[in-house]
């Protein structure tokens, strides 16, 4: 691991892995507290690593000191969950494996995500080194090395618990990451990875949506430029972009948040052409189609076009759900979020009863799914049950105040019921949270022109 001023946590981190490792190496990047003393007390070898705003360089400096056949990477605010040494040794004894993906668990975030899978256990070889100064990754080098030797990278049951720390530390970490990513994006303007990672640090999302908060327009500009670079890449280059589908999907979601459903749909169509096997992009296409149909006359859609788009969205959603039914999946866009869009499509057809069934199906899977509660509220409001709907909208924003749909539609119900002051309060709250929502800012022709230009394929 690398660490700096981690005296409050580094001891527990080392202790969590102490029973299964042969050596512990800590790269200290300039601690001024007792980090070094505590690490050495647990038997760690502590090496001084100069810090130059480059995580990959720091990690690689520590790897140079490692002498064992395998490497386990932990951060100083993480804990390896208990594992029997014999089970751990079985992983290392598999001659056909170059590395393993571990499940990184964290407290649930506002967008509903709970875990991430990262390569943290891999064979020690001088060709296998980290790259990228921030959001560093070993995956690229390990995959190239493993492919040349006909070795695989597998998932395993090892789990790492991540402690995000207090709000002050988390904010400082995000600010630092954004600064480093902006610097990297300026230095390497043709490397879309940095724009992608900057998006993950800067764009706030709830469940399947990007949220129209302050700065989204600027972020959308950066991601659109990055996506245009991807569109101009060769097939071999694109095959290495594991983050490519997510890049296209989030750009589509950002366009939707800013009220540009056509750009969202164009982006996801382009993404499917480049990444035809991506189930994520099928889900994103269904979401973009749903929002595009909602725009109705404004989008100039004919009745026949709407029917065809709706059928395509239904097929995409059913494809996602079928994939989830074939095995265990952590991706909520496979097993949960499609029910929301199936419900919304049913509601557009005036099938409130069926929509309610779909929303309830989602709530059976996750009782805290905020969008399903606001969806049920919308169903009841269409049936004239405004008071019942209002209670569900209140529940939706209580579960997650970032549910922009619940704030806006709930304020309309309050107006209907004659609670004018409350309605204005909800509208003010929504405007404070989502200043770039089309509901407040109106049309943005500059963004339409920007996206149209940025999404043109690069020659």
C-alpha positions as CSV (number, residue, x, y, z in Angstrom):
1,X,0.0,0.0,0.0
2,X,0.9,3.6,-0.2
3,X,-0.1,5.9,2.7
4,X,0.2,9.4,4.1
5,X,-0.9,10.5,7.5
6,X,-3.1,7.4,8.1
7,X,-2.3,6.7,11.7
8,X,-6.0,6.3,12.6
9,X,-6.6,3.4,10.2
10,X,-3.4,1.8,8.9
11,X,-3.0,-0.6,11.8
12,X,-6.4,-2.2,11.2
13,X,-5.7,-2.4,7.5
14,X,-2.5,-4.3,8.0
15,X,-4.0,-6.5,10.7
16,X,-6.8,-7.5,8.3
17,X,-4.3,-9.2,5.9
18,X,-1.6,-10.1,8.4
19,X,-2.5,-13.9,8.6
20,X,-2.2,-14.5,4.8
21,X,0.7,-12.5,3.6
22,X,4.5,-13.1,3.7
23,X,5.6,-9.4,3.6
24,X,4.0,-6.0,4.1
25,X,5.4,-3.1,2.2
26,X,4.1,0.5,2.8
27,X,5.2,3.4,0.6
28,X,5.1,6.5,2.8
29,X,4.5,9.6,0.7
30,X,5.3,12.1,3.4
31,X,3.5,11.3,6.6
32,X,3.9,13.8,9.5
33,X,2.0,11.6,12.1
34,X,2.7,8.1,13.5
35,X,1.8,6.2,10.2
36,X,5.4,4.9,9.8
37,X,5.7,3.9,13.5
38,X,2.4,2.0,13.5
39,X,3.1,0.2,10.2
40,X,6.6,-0.9,11.4
41,X,5.0,-2.1,14.6
42,X,3.0,-4.6,12.6
43,X,6.1,-5.8,10.8
44,X,5.8,-3.7,7.7
45,X,8.8,-2.6,5.7
46,X,8.2,1.2,5.2
47,X,9.9,2.8,2.2
48,X,10.0,6.6,1.5
49,X,8.3,7.4,-1.8
50,X,8.6,11.0,-3.2
51,X,5.1,12.4,-4.0
52,X,4.7,14.0,-7.3
53,X,0.9,14.0,-7.8
54,X,1.2,10.6,-9.4
55,X,-0.5,7.6,-7.8
56,X,0.8,5.1,-10.4
57,X,4.4,6.2,-9.9
58,X,4.1,5.9,-6.2
59,X,2.5,2.4,-6.4
60,X,5.1,1.2,-8.9
61,X,7.9,2.4,-6.6
62,X,6.5,0.1,-3.9
63,X,6.1,-2.8,-6.3
64,X,9.8,-2.6,-7.1
65,X,10.5,-3.5,-3.4
66,X,8.1,-6.5,-3.4
67,X,9.8,-9.9,-3.5
68,X,6.8,-12.3,-3.2
69,X,5.3,-14.1,-6.2
70,X,1.9,-12.4,-5.7
71,X,0.8,-8.9,-4.9
72,X,-2.2,-7.9,-2.8
73,X,-3.1,-4.2,-2.9
74,X,-4.9,-2.4,-0.1
75,X,-5.5,1.2,0.6
76,X,-5.0,2.5,4.2
77,X,-8.7,3.1,4.7
78,X,-9.7,-0.5,3.6
79,X,-10.0,-3.8,5.4
80,X,-9.7,-7.2,3.9
81,X,-12.7,-9.2,5.0
82,X,-11.9,-12.5,6.9
83,X,-10.8,-15.4,4.7
84,X,-9.4,-18.8,5.6
85,X,-5.7,-19.0,4.7
86,X,-6.3,-22.4,3.0
87,X,-8.9,-20.8,0.7
88,X,-6.6,-17.9,-0.1
89,X,-3.8,-20.3,-1.0
90,X,-6.1,-22.1,-3.4
91,X,-6.3,-18.9,-5.4
92,X,-2.6,-18.5,-5.6
93,X,-2.1,-22.1,-6.6
94,X,-4.1,-21.8,-9.8
95,X,-1.5,-21.9,-12.6
96,X,-3.9,-20.6,-15.2
97,X,-4.7,-17.3,-13.4
98,X,-2.8,-14.1,-13.6
99,X,-4.9,-12.1,-11.2
100,X,-8.2,-11.8,-9.4
101,X,-10.9,-9.1,-9.1
102,X,-12.0,-8.4,-5.5
103,X,-15.3,-6.9,-4.5
104,X,-14.7,-3.4,-3.0
105,X,-17.6,-2.7,-0.6
106,X,-18.5,0.7,0.6
107,X,-21.4,2.4,2.3
108,X,-24.3,2.9,-0.1
109,X,-23.9,6.0,-2.2
110,X,-26.7,8.3,-3.5
111,X,-26.8,6.6,-6.9
112,X,-27.6,3.2,-5.3
113,X,-24.2,1.6,-5.9
114,X,-22.7,-0.5,-3.1
115,X,-19.7,-2.3,-4.6
116,X,-17.1,-2.2,-7.2
117,X,-14.9,-5.0,-8.6
118,X,-11.2,-4.2,-9.0
119,X,-8.0,-6.2,-9.7
120,X,-6.2,-6.2,-6.3
121,X,-4.5,-9.6,-6.3
122,X,-2.1,-10.4,-9.2
123,X,1.2,-12.1,-10.0
124,X,4.3,-10.1,-9.4
125,X,6.2,-9.4,-12.6
126,X,8.2,-6.4,-13.7
127,X,6.0,-5.9,-16.8
128,X,2.9,-5.6,-14.7
129,X,2.8,-2.0,-13.4
130,X,0.2,0.7,-12.7
131,X,-0.6,3.5,-15.2
132,X,-2.4,6.9,-14.9
133,X,-1.5,9.5,-12.3
134,X,-4.9,9.4,-10.7
135,X,-7.5,6.6,-10.7
136,X,-4.5,4.4,-11.4
137,X,-5.1,0.9,-12.7
138,X,-3.1,-2.3,-13.1
139,X,-5.7,-3.8,-15.4
140,X,-4.2,-2.7,-18.7
141,X,-0.7,-4.0,-18.1
142,X,-1.9,-7.2,-16.4
143,X,-4.3,-8.0,-19.2
144,X,-1.6,-7.6,-21.9
145,X,0.8,-9.7,-19.9
146,X,-1.8,-12.4,-19.2
147,X,-3.0,-12.6,-22.8
148,X,0.5,-13.1,-24.0
149,X,0.9,-16.1,-21.6
150,X,-2.7,-17.4,-22.1
151,X,-3.6,-16.7,-18.5
152,X,-6.9,-15.4,-17.3
153,X,-8.1,-12.8,-14.9
154,X,-10.9,-14.2,-12.7
155,X,-13.4,-13.0,-10.1
156,X,-13.1,-14.3,-6.6
157,X,-15.0,-14.2,-3.3
158,X,-12.5,-12.0,-1.5
159,X,-14.0,-8.8,-0.3
160,X,-12.5,-5.5,0.8
161,X,-14.4,-3.0,3.0
162,X,-13.7,0.6,2.2
163,X,-14.2,3.3,4.8
164,X,-14.8,6.6,2.9
165,X,-14.0,8.6,6.1
166,X,-15.6,11.8,7.3
167,X,-17.1,14.4,5.1
168,X,-14.0,16.7,5.3
169,X,-11.6,14.0,4.2
170,X,-13.9,12.8,1.4
171,X,-14.3,16.3,0.1
172,X,-10.6,16.9,0.1
173,X,-10.0,13.6,-1.7
174,X,-12.5,14.5,-4.4
175,X,-11.0,17.9,-4.8
176,X,-7.5,16.5,-5.1
177,X,-8.7,13.9,-7.7
178,X,-10.5,16.5,-9.8
179,X,-7.4,18.7,-9.8
180,X,-5.1,15.8,-10.9
181,X,-7.6,14.6,-13.5
182,X,-7.9,18.1,-15.0
183,X,-4.2,18.4,-15.2
184,X,-3.9,15.0,-16.9
185,X,-6.7,15.8,-19.3
186,X,-4.9,19.0,-20.3
187,X,-1.6,17.1,-20.7
188,X,-3.1,14.2,-22.6
189,X,-6.0,15.7,-24.6
190,X,-6.3,12.5,-26.7
191,X,-6.7,10.1,-23.8
192,X,-10.4,9.8,-23.0
193,X,-9.8,7.9,-19.8
194,X,-9.0,11.1,-17.9
195,X,-12.2,12.8,-19.0
196,X,-14.1,9.6,-18.1
197,X,-12.6,9.5,-14.6
198,X,-13.2,13.3,-14.2
199,X,-16.9,12.6,-15.0
200,X,-17.1,9.9,-12.2
201,X,-15.7,12.5,-9.8
202,X,-17.7,15.4,-10.9
203,X,-21.1,14.3,-12.1
204,X,-23.7,13.5,-9.4
205,X,-26.1,10.8,-10.2
206,X,-29.2,9.2,-8.6
207,X,-29.7,5.5,-9.5
208,X,-29.8,5.5,-13.3
209,X,-29.8,9.3,-13.9
210,X,-27.3,12.1,-14.1
211,X,-28.6,15.1,-12.2
212,X,-28.9,18.6,-13.6
213,X,-26.8,20.2,-10.8
214,X,-24.4,23.1,-11.2
215,X,-21.5,22.3,-13.6
216,X,-23.3,19.6,-15.5
217,X,-23.2,21.5,-18.7
218,X,-19.4,22.0,-18.5
219,X,-18.9,18.3,-17.7
220,X,-21.1,17.3,-20.6
221,X,-18.9,19.4,-22.9
222,X,-15.8,17.6,-21.7
223,X,-17.3,14.1,-21.9
224,X,-18.7,14.8,-25.4
225,X,-15.2,15.7,-26.6
226,X,-13.8,12.5,-25.0
227,X,-16.5,10.4,-26.7
228,X,-15.7,12.0,-30.1
229,X,-12.2,10.7,-29.6
230,X,-13.5,7.2,-28.9
231,X,-15.6,7.3,-32.1
232,X,-12.5,8.0,-34.1
233,X,-10.5,5.1,-32.6
234,X,-9.6,1.9,-34.4
235,X,-11.3,-1.4,-33.6
236,X,-8.1,-2.6,-31.7
237,X,-8.0,0.6,-29.7
238,X,-11.6,0.4,-28.8
239,X,-11.4,-3.2,-27.7
240,X,-9.1,-2.0,-24.8
241,X,-11.6,0.6,-23.5
242,X,-13.4,-1.4,-20.8
243,X,-14.9,1.9,-19.6
244,X,-16.2,2.8,-23.1
245,X,-19.8,1.7,-22.7
246,X,-20.1,3.6,-19.4
247,X,-18.7,6.7,-21.0
248,X,-21.3,6.6,-23.7
249,X,-24.1,5.7,-21.3
250,X,-23.3,8.5,-18.9
251,X,-23.0,11.1,-21.7
252,X,-26.5,10.0,-22.8
253,X,-27.8,10.4,-19.2
254,X,-26.2,13.8,-19.0
255,X,-27.9,14.9,-22.2
256,X,-31.2,13.7,-20.9
257,X,-30.7,15.7,-17.7
258,X,-30.2,18.8,-19.7
259,X,-33.3,18.2,-21.8
260,X,-31.7,16.9,-25.0
261,X,-33.2,13.5,-25.6
262,X,-32.2,13.3,-29.3
263,X,-28.6,13.8,-28.5
264,X,-28.9,11.2,-25.8
265,X,-30.4,8.7,-28.3
266,X,-27.8,9.5,-30.9
267,X,-25.0,8.9,-28.4
268,X,-26.2,5.6,-27.2
269,X,-26.8,4.4,-30.8
270,X,-23.2,5.3,-31.6
271,X,-22.1,3.4,-28.5
272,X,-24.0,0.3,-29.5
273,X,-22.3,0.3,-32.9
274,X,-18.9,0.5,-31.2
275,X,-19.7,-1.9,-28.3
276,X,-22.4,-4.2,-29.7
277,X,-22.1,-6.7,-26.8
278,X,-22.8,-4.2,-24.1
279,X,-26.0,-4.9,-22.1
280,X,-25.4,-1.6,-20.3
281,X,-25.9,0.3,-23.5
282,X,-29.1,-1.6,-24.2
283,X,-30.4,-0.3,-20.9
284,X,-29.2,3.2,-21.7
285,X,-30.9,3.1,-25.1
286,X,-34.2,2.1,-23.5
287,X,-33.9,5.0,-21.0
288,X,-33.1,7.5,-23.8
289,X,-36.0,6.2,-25.9
290,X,-38.4,6.6,-23.0
291,X,-37.3,10.2,-22.5
292,X,-37.4,10.9,-26.2
293,X,-41.0,9.6,-26.5
294,X,-41.9,11.8,-23.5
295,X,-40.8,14.8,-25.6
296,X,-43.6,13.8,-28.1
297,X,-44.6,16.6,-30.5
298,X,-41.5,18.6,-29.5
299,X,-39.3,15.9,-31.0
300,X,-41.4,15.7,-34.1
301,X,-42.1,12.0,-33.7
302,X,-44.8,10.3,-35.8
303,X,-47.1,7.7,-34.2
304,X,-45.4,4.9,-36.2
305,X,-42.0,6.0,-35.0
306,X,-43.2,6.1,-31.4
307,X,-44.6,2.5,-31.7
308,X,-41.3,1.2,-33.2
309,X,-39.2,3.0,-30.6
310,X,-41.4,1.7,-27.8
311,X,-41.0,-1.9,-29.1
312,X,-37.3,-1.5,-29.2
313,X,-37.1,-0.2,-25.7
314,X,-39.3,-3.0,-24.4
315,X,-37.0,-5.5,-26.1
316,X,-33.9,-3.9,-24.6
317,X,-35.4,-3.9,-21.1
318,X,-36.5,-7.5,-21.4
319,X,-33.0,-8.5,-22.6
320,X,-31.5,-6.9,-19.5
321,X,-33.9,-8.7,-17.2
322,X,-33.3,-12.0,-18.9
323,X,-29.6,-11.6,-18.5
324,X,-30.0,-11.0,-14.8
325,X,-32.2,-14.0,-14.5
326,X,-29.4,-16.2,-15.8
327,X,-27.1,-15.6,-12.9
328,X,-26.2,-13.4,-9.9
329,X,-25.5,-9.8,-10.9
330,X,-24.6,-6.7,-8.9
331,X,-25.5,-4.4,-11.7
332,X,-28.8,-2.7,-10.8
333,X,-29.3,-1.7,-14.4
334,X,-29.8,-5.4,-15.2
335,X,-32.2,-6.6,-12.5
336,X,-33.9,-3.5,-10.9
337,X,-33.9,-0.3,-13.0
338,X,-35.5,-1.9,-16.1
339,X,-38.7,-2.4,-14.1
340,X,-38.9,1.4,-13.7
341,X,-38.8,2.0,-17.4
342,X,-41.2,-0.8,-18.3
343,X,-43.6,0.9,-15.8
344,X,-43.1,4.4,-17.4
345,X,-43.7,3.0,-20.9
346,X,-46.9,1.4,-19.7
347,X,-48.0,4.6,-18.1
348,X,-47.5,6.5,-21.4
349,X,-49.9,4.0,-22.9
350,X,-52.4,4.8,-20.2
351,X,-51.9,1.4,-18.5
352,X,-51.7,2.7,-15.0
353,X,-52.6,-0.7,-13.4
354,X,-49.8,-2.5,-15.3
355,X,-47.4,0.4,-14.4
356,X,-48.2,0.0,-10.8
357,X,-47.4,-3.7,-11.0
358,X,-44.0,-3.0,-12.5
359,X,-43.2,-0.3,-9.9
360,X,-44.2,-2.7,-7.2
361,X,-42.0,-5.4,-8.7
362,X,-39.1,-2.9,-8.3
363,X,-40.0,-2.2,-4.7
364,X,-40.2,-5.9,-3.9
365,X,-36.6,-6.1,-5.1
366,X,-35.5,-2.9,-3.3
367,X,-37.9,-1.2,-0.9
368,X,-35.7,1.9,-0.9
369,X,-35.8,2.5,-4.6
370,X,-36.8,6.2,-4.6
371,X,-37.8,6.3,-8.3
372,X,-40.3,3.4,-7.8
373,X,-42.1,5.4,-5.1
374,X,-42.3,8.5,-7.2
375,X,-43.5,6.3,-10.1
376,X,-46.3,4.9,-8.0
377,X,-47.2,8.4,-7.0
378,X,-47.5,9.4,-10.6
379,X,-49.8,6.4,-11.3
380,X,-52.1,7.4,-8.5
381,X,-52.2,11.1,-9.6
382,X,-53.3,10.0,-13.1
383,X,-56.2,8.3,-11.4
384,X,-57.2,11.4,-9.5
385,X,-55.8,10.2,-6.1
386,X,-53.7,13.3,-5.5
387,X,-53.5,13.0,-1.7
388,X,-52.3,9.4,-1.9
389,X,-49.8,10.4,-4.6
390,X,-48.5,13.3,-2.4
391,X,-47.7,10.9,0.4
392,X,-45.7,8.7,-2.0
393,X,-43.8,11.7,-3.4
394,X,-42.9,12.7,0.2
395,X,-41.7,9.2,0.8
396,X,-39.6,9.4,-2.4
397,X,-37.8,12.6,-1.4
398,X,-37.3,11.4,2.2
399,X,-35.6,8.2,0.9
400,X,-33.4,10.3,-1.4
401,X,-33.6,14.1,-1.7
402,X,-31.8,13.9,-5.1
403,X,-35.0,12.6,-6.7
404,X,-35.6,15.6,-9.0
405,X,-38.7,14.0,-10.5
406,X,-40.4,13.7,-7.1
407,X,-39.7,17.3,-6.1
408,X,-41.1,18.7,-9.4
409,X,-44.1,16.4,-9.8
410,X,-44.8,16.6,-6.0
411,X,-45.0,20.4,-6.2
412,X,-47.6,20.1,-9.0
413,X,-49.7,17.9,-6.7
414,X,-49.4,20.4,-3.9
415,X,-50.6,23.1,-6.3
416,X,-53.6,21.0,-7.3
417,X,-54.5,20.4,-3.6
418,X,-54.3,24.1,-2.9
419,X,-51.1,24.0,-0.8
420,X,-49.6,26.9,-2.7
421,X,-46.9,27.8,-0.1
422,X,-45.8,24.2,0.2
423,X,-45.7,23.9,-3.6
424,X,-43.4,26.9,-3.9
425,X,-41.2,25.5,-1.1
426,X,-40.8,22.3,-3.0
427,X,-40.0,24.2,-6.2
428,X,-37.4,26.4,-4.5
429,X,-35.8,23.2,-3.0
430,X,-35.7,21.6,-6.5
431,X,-34.2,24.7,-8.0
432,X,-31.5,24.9,-5.3
433,X,-30.6,21.3,-5.9
434,X,-30.9,21.2,-9.6
435,X,-30.2,24.7,-11.1
436,X,-29.5,23.3,-14.6
437,X,-32.8,21.5,-14.9
438,X,-34.7,22.4,-18.1
439,X,-37.7,23.0,-15.8
440,X,-35.9,26.2,-14.5
441,X,-33.3,27.2,-17.1
442,X,-35.4,26.8,-20.3
443,X,-33.8,25.9,-23.6
444,X,-30.0,25.8,-24.1
445,X,-29.4,26.1,-27.8
446,X,-25.7,26.5,-27.1
447,X,-25.6,23.0,-25.6
448,X,-27.4,21.6,-28.6
449,X,-24.8,23.1,-30.9
450,X,-22.0,22.0,-28.7
451,X,-23.2,18.4,-28.6
452,X,-23.9,18.2,-32.3
453,X,-20.4,19.4,-33.0
454,X,-18.7,17.3,-30.4
455,X,-20.5,14.1,-31.3
456,X,-19.3,14.2,-35.0
457,X,-16.9,11.3,-35.6
458,X,-13.2,12.3,-35.6
459,X,-11.5,11.7,-38.9
